[in-house]
Amino acid sequence: MLTVPRFKRSPIDTSIYSQAMLWKKKPYRAIYDSLIEDIREIVKNETGYDPCASSRKRMRELVTSRQLFIHFVRSYTRLSQATTGAILGKDHATVFHAEKCVNKFKEIENEYAELYDRIDGKIQLIIRN
């Protein structure tokens, strides 16, 4: 089918054009699905709470679990803040806040820093294998 896009004067084959647009968009999430699932399991085992549980509760332990999950997904993948937030049903502002909190708490609280280091070590073991 030949059509003329608004920004061009000459007709182009839209099937080729559509395919070219798909090449520009890289579905990063599909590439990282197994790594995201591994991170989720590690955070769940270490904190005792599922970070992807669809709960609106604000219990400190559950929030910590979510924030750590967000931080590690952003650290080990090339996903945007919006895409990372979509995994949990949150927006990009929540992801930004979570990253800021994790960085702050790991410097202030010793137990939090130990938890962070344990999770980070396990994720690095998975990535190396």
C-alpha positions as CSV (number, residue, x, y, z in Angstrom):
1,M,0.0,0.0,0.0
2,L,1.4,3.4,-1.0
3,T,0.6,6.5,1.0
4,V,2.2,9.8,1.5
5,P,3.1,10.7,5.0
6,R,2.5,14.3,6.2
7,F,6.2,15.1,6.5
8,K,7.3,13.7,3.1
9,R,6.2,14.6,-0.5
10,S,7.0,11.4,-2.2
11,P,5.0,8.2,-1.8
12,I,6.6,5.4,0.2
13,D,5.7,1.8,0.9
14,T,4.2,1.9,4.4
15,S,4.9,-1.8,5.1
16,I,8.6,-1.1,4.8
17,Y,8.2,2.2,6.7
18,S,6.4,0.4,9.5
19,Q,9.1,-2.2,9.7
20,A,11.8,0.5,9.9
21,M,10.0,2.2,12.8
22,L,9.9,-1.1,14.7
23,W,13.7,-1.4,14.3
24,K,14.1,2.0,15.9
25,K,12.1,0.8,19.0
26,K,14.1,-1.8,20.9
27,P,12.0,-3.9,23.2
28,Y,14.4,-3.8,26.1
29,R,12.0,-5.4,28.5
30,A,11.8,-8.6,26.5
31,I,15.6,-8.9,26.6
32,Y,15.7,-8.5,30.4
33,D,12.7,-10.5,31.5
34,S,14.8,-13.4,33.0
35,L,17.1,-11.0,34.8
36,I,14.1,-9.0,36.2
37,E,12.6,-12.2,37.4
38,D,15.9,-13.3,39.1
39,I,16.2,-9.9,40.8
40,R,12.6,-10.2,42.0
41,E,13.2,-13.6,43.5
42,I,16.4,-12.5,45.2
43,V,14.8,-9.4,46.7
44,K,11.8,-11.5,47.8
45,N,14.0,-14.1,49.5
46,E,16.1,-11.5,51.3
47,T,13.4,-9.2,52.5
48,G,10.5,-11.7,52.9
49,Y,8.2,-9.5,50.8
50,D,7.3,-9.8,47.1
51,P,8.2,-6.4,45.5
52,C,5.8,-7.0,42.6
53,A,2.8,-7.8,44.8
54,S,0.0,-5.5,43.8
55,S,-0.5,-3.9,47.1
56,R,-1.0,-0.3,48.0
57,K,0.2,-0.8,51.5
58,R,2.9,1.3,52.9
59,M,4.5,-1.0,55.4
60,R,8.2,-0.1,55.8
61,E,9.3,-3.7,54.9
62,L,7.2,-3.8,51.7
63,V,8.3,-0.3,50.6
64,T,11.9,-1.3,51.2
65,S,11.4,-4.4,49.1
66,R,9.9,-2.4,46.3
67,Q,12.6,0.3,46.4
68,L,15.4,-2.3,46.4
69,F,13.8,-4.0,43.4
70,I,13.5,-0.8,41.5
71,H,17.1,0.2,42.3
72,F,18.6,-3.1,41.1
73,V,16.5,-3.3,38.0
74,R,17.6,0.2,37.1
75,S,21.2,-0.6,37.9
76,Y,21.5,-3.9,36.0
77,T,19.3,-3.1,33.0
78,R,18.9,-0.3,30.5
79,L,15.2,0.2,31.2
80,S,13.9,3.7,31.6
81,Q,12.2,5.0,34.7
82,A,8.8,4.8,33.1
83,T,9.3,1.2,32.0
84,T,10.7,0.1,35.4
85,G,7.7,1.8,37.0
86,A,5.3,0.0,34.7
87,I,6.6,-3.3,35.9
88,L,5.2,-2.5,39.4
89,G,2.3,-0.3,38.3
90,K,4.0,2.9,39.4
91,D,5.1,6.0,37.6
92,H,8.5,7.4,36.8
93,A,8.5,9.7,39.9
94,T,8.1,6.8,42.2
95,V,11.1,5.1,40.5
96,F,13.2,8.3,40.9
97,H,12.2,8.6,44.6
98,A,13.1,4.9,45.2
99,E,16.5,5.3,43.7
100,K,17.2,8.4,45.9
101,C,16.0,6.6,49.0
102,V,18.1,3.5,48.5
103,N,21.2,5.6,47.9
104,K,20.5,7.6,51.1
105,F,19.6,4.7,53.3
106,K,22.5,2.5,52.4
107,E,24.8,5.3,53.6
108,I,22.9,5.9,56.9
109,E,21.7,2.5,58.1
110,N,24.1,-0.3,58.7
111,E,21.5,-3.1,58.5
112,Y,20.2,-1.6,55.2
113,A,23.7,-1.5,53.8
114,E,24.2,-5.2,54.7
115,L,21.0,-6.1,53.1
116,Y,21.9,-4.1,50.0
117,D,25.3,-5.8,49.8
118,R,23.8,-9.3,50.1
119,I,21.3,-8.7,47.4
120,D,23.9,-7.1,45.1
121,G,26.3,-10.0,45.6
122,K,23.7,-12.6,44.7
123,I,22.7,-10.6,41.6
124,Q,26.3,-10.3,40.5
125,L,26.7,-14.1,40.9
126,I,23.8,-14.7,38.6
127,I,25.1,-12.2,36.0
128,R,28.5,-13.9,35.9
129,N,27.0,-17.3,35.3
